[in-house]
Every structure is written in C-alpha cells, then in structure tokens.
Amino acid sequence: MASIMGVLEKLSRLVIGGNAGTASEAIAALIQSYIDCARCTAQLVRHAELAPQRYSADALRLLASGEAKQLERLRQALEAAGADVPSVSSGSPSRSALNHWARLLQDLEAHRRSTQRLRELAIRFAETFPQTAGLFEGLCREELLHCEDLRTLIARADPQALD
C-alpha cells in the first residue's frame, strides 16, 4: 500500500507542477499561508461576534482559536527559515454576507480553498523540504476538520433568518 501511495504522490507532483520547490518558493508559500491564515482568523472572529446564537459564536471562536494556533506554527516556521514574519493589518473587513448562514458558507469556502492550496503545497515541497511539506500537510488535515465543524454549523443555521 505504501508503494501505491508513493506512486500516487509522484503522479500528483507531475500534475500539480512538476518541479520540486526551491527555498525561496517555500518561504513565499509560508508567507502567503501566514497571511491567509491571519485573514481567516480575523474573519472567524468577526463572524463569531455577529453570530445570533451562543453555540454558533462559541464554535466560531473555537475555530478562530485553532486558526491562531496554525498561525503560530507558520510564524515559527518562518522564523526557523530566517524569513521576516509579515505584519498583517486587520484592515477593512471583507464584505460580509447578510445572514449568519451565508457568513458560515463564506467561512466554509475559505477553508475549502485553504485545504486545496495546503494539499498542493505539501505535495510540491515533499521531496525538497519534507519538514515544510509536513507542516502544510498537518495544516491541511486541520482545515479538513474545520470544514466538518463549519458544515455542522451550517446544518444548524437557519438560512432564512436575518440577523
């Protein structure tokens, strides 16, 4: 089974981009992941503040806490690579949806995009920077769990209710 997975990973690398990443590409990927994670954390916090039910607000704060832990791991990886950690301003919030259900959908879509990107990065850097690839793979697994949590919240939310 392990040899099949190895073959599948190599095929995935060919499909996604072929060449293994360089150190500067790995650092750029870490920086972009850090920025994306910081923005996602801020969005989850904003959406928790707008949540109409306490259980939704608490669940979104818990997800934001998980994102903050991911942010810390990315910061440590950047520091270990000798890269500057970017400052990410809270800036103006992204356009928020009209109701809680739609905001949850925004959060789910952001997490799905993040999962896909992290998976691609893990594959891309698997051979040249296995530790960085492992970080991306771990973050991807966590994002998949966050997607499940968001799906549960969406199922409990009333899409017709405006808050």
C-alpha positions as CSV (number, residue, x, y, z in Angstrom):
1,M,0.0,0.0,0.0
2,A,2.8,2.4,0.8
3,S,4.3,1.9,-2.7
4,I,1.0,2.8,-4.3
5,M,0.8,6.0,-2.2
6,G,4.3,6.9,-3.3
7,V,3.4,6.4,-6.9
8,L,0.2,8.5,-6.5
9,E,2.2,11.3,-4.8
10,K,4.7,11.4,-7.6
11,L,1.9,11.5,-10.2
12,S,0.3,14.3,-8.2
13,R,3.5,16.3,-8.3
14,L,3.6,15.9,-12.1
15,V,0.1,17.1,-12.4
16,I,0.4,20.0,-10.0
17,G,3.6,21.5,-11.1
18,G,6.3,19.0,-11.8
19,N,9.4,20.6,-10.3
20,A,10.1,20.5,-6.7
21,G,10.0,23.8,-5.0
22,T,13.1,26.0,-4.2
23,A,13.8,27.5,-0.8
24,S,12.6,30.9,-1.9
25,E,9.4,29.4,-3.2
26,A,8.9,27.5,0.1
27,I,9.4,30.8,2.1
28,A,7.0,32.6,-0.3
29,A,4.4,29.8,0.3
30,L,4.9,30.1,4.1
31,I,4.4,33.8,3.9
32,Q,1.3,33.6,1.8
33,S,-0.1,30.9,4.1
34,Y,0.6,33.1,7.1
35,I,-1.2,36.0,5.6
36,D,-4.2,33.8,4.5
37,C,-4.4,32.2,8.0
38,A,-4.3,35.6,9.7
39,R,-7.1,36.9,7.5
40,C,-9.2,33.7,8.1
41,T,-8.7,34.1,11.8
42,A,-9.9,37.7,11.8
43,Q,-12.9,36.7,9.6
44,L,-13.9,33.9,12.0
45,V,-13.6,36.3,15.0
46,R,-15.8,38.9,13.2
47,H,-18.4,36.2,12.3
48,A,-18.4,35.0,15.9
49,E,-19.3,38.5,17.0
50,L,-22.2,38.6,14.6
51,A,-23.5,35.1,15.4
52,P,-27.1,35.1,16.6
53,Q,-26.8,32.0,18.8
54,R,-24.3,31.5,21.6
55,Y,-23.4,27.9,20.4
56,S,-22.5,29.3,17.0
57,A,-20.5,32.2,18.4
58,D,-18.6,29.8,20.7
59,A,-18.0,27.3,17.9
60,L,-16.6,30.1,15.6
61,R,-14.4,31.4,18.4
62,L,-13.1,27.8,18.9
63,L,-12.3,27.6,15.2
64,A,-10.6,31.0,15.3
65,S,-8.5,29.7,18.2
66,G,-7.5,26.8,16.1
67,E,-6.5,29.1,13.3
68,A,-4.5,31.2,15.7
69,K,-2.5,28.1,16.7
70,Q,-1.9,27.4,13.0
71,L,-0.7,31.0,12.6
72,E,1.7,30.5,15.4
73,R,3.1,27.3,13.8
74,L,3.5,29.2,10.5
75,R,5.3,32.1,12.3
76,Q,7.7,29.6,13.9
77,A,8.4,28.0,10.5
78,L,9.1,31.4,9.0
79,E,11.4,32.3,11.9
80,A,13.2,29.0,11.6
81,A,13.7,29.7,7.8
82,G,15.2,33.1,8.7
83,A,12.3,34.9,7.0
84,D,10.6,38.0,8.2
85,V,7.2,37.4,9.6
86,P,4.8,39.7,7.7
87,S,2.6,42.1,9.6
88,V,-1.0,41.6,8.6
89,S,-3.2,44.5,9.3
90,S,-6.8,43.8,10.3
91,G,-7.7,46.3,7.6
92,S,-11.2,46.6,6.4
93,P,-13.3,43.5,6.8
94,S,-14.3,41.7,3.7
95,R,-17.8,42.2,2.6
96,S,-19.9,40.1,4.9
97,A,-23.0,38.3,4.0
98,L,-26.5,39.3,5.0
99,N,-27.1,36.5,7.5
100,H,-25.4,34.0,9.7
101,W,-25.9,31.1,7.4
102,A,-24.3,32.9,4.4
103,R,-21.4,34.0,6.6
104,L,-20.8,30.4,7.5
105,L,-20.8,29.5,3.8
106,Q,-18.2,32.1,3.3
107,D,-16.1,30.6,6.0
108,L,-16.5,27.1,4.6
109,E,-15.5,28.2,1.1
110,A,-12.4,29.9,2.5
111,H,-11.5,26.7,4.4
112,R,-12.0,24.6,1.3
113,R,-9.7,26.8,-0.7
114,S,-7.2,26.7,2.0
115,T,-7.3,22.9,2.2
116,Q,-6.7,22.6,-1.6
117,R,-3.8,25.0,-1.5
118,L,-2.2,23.4,1.5
119,R,-2.5,20.0,-0.1
120,E,-0.9,21.2,-3.3
121,L,2.0,22.8,-1.3
122,A,2.5,19.7,0.8
123,I,2.9,17.7,-2.5
124,R,5.1,20.3,-4.1
125,F,7.6,20.5,-1.3
126,A,7.5,16.8,-0.2
127,E,10.9,15.9,-1.7
128,T,12.9,19.1,-1.3
129,F,11.6,20.4,2.0
130,P,9.9,17.5,3.8
131,Q,9.6,19.3,7.1
132,T,7.8,22.2,5.4
133,A,5.7,19.8,3.5
134,G,4.8,18.1,6.8
135,L,3.7,21.4,8.2
136,F,1.5,22.0,5.2
137,E,0.0,18.5,5.4
138,G,-0.8,18.9,9.1
139,L,-2.4,22.3,8.4
140,C,-4.4,20.7,5.6
141,R,-5.7,17.9,7.9
142,E,-6.7,20.5,10.5
143,E,-8.5,22.6,7.8
144,L,-10.5,19.5,6.8
145,L,-11.7,19.1,10.4
146,H,-12.6,22.8,10.4
147,C,-14.6,22.2,7.3
148,E,-16.6,19.5,9.0
149,D,-17.2,21.8,12.0
150,L,-18.5,24.5,9.7
151,R,-20.7,22.0,7.8
152,T,-22.3,21.1,11.2
153,L,-22.9,24.8,12.0
154,I,-24.4,25.4,8.6
155,A,-26.7,22.5,9.1
156,R,-27.9,24.0,12.3
157,A,-28.3,27.6,11.0
158,D,-31.5,28.9,9.5
159,P,-30.7,30.3,6.1
160,Q,-33.9,32.4,6.1
161,A,-33.1,34.2,9.3
162,L,-31.6,37.7,9.0
163,D,-29.5,39.0,11.9
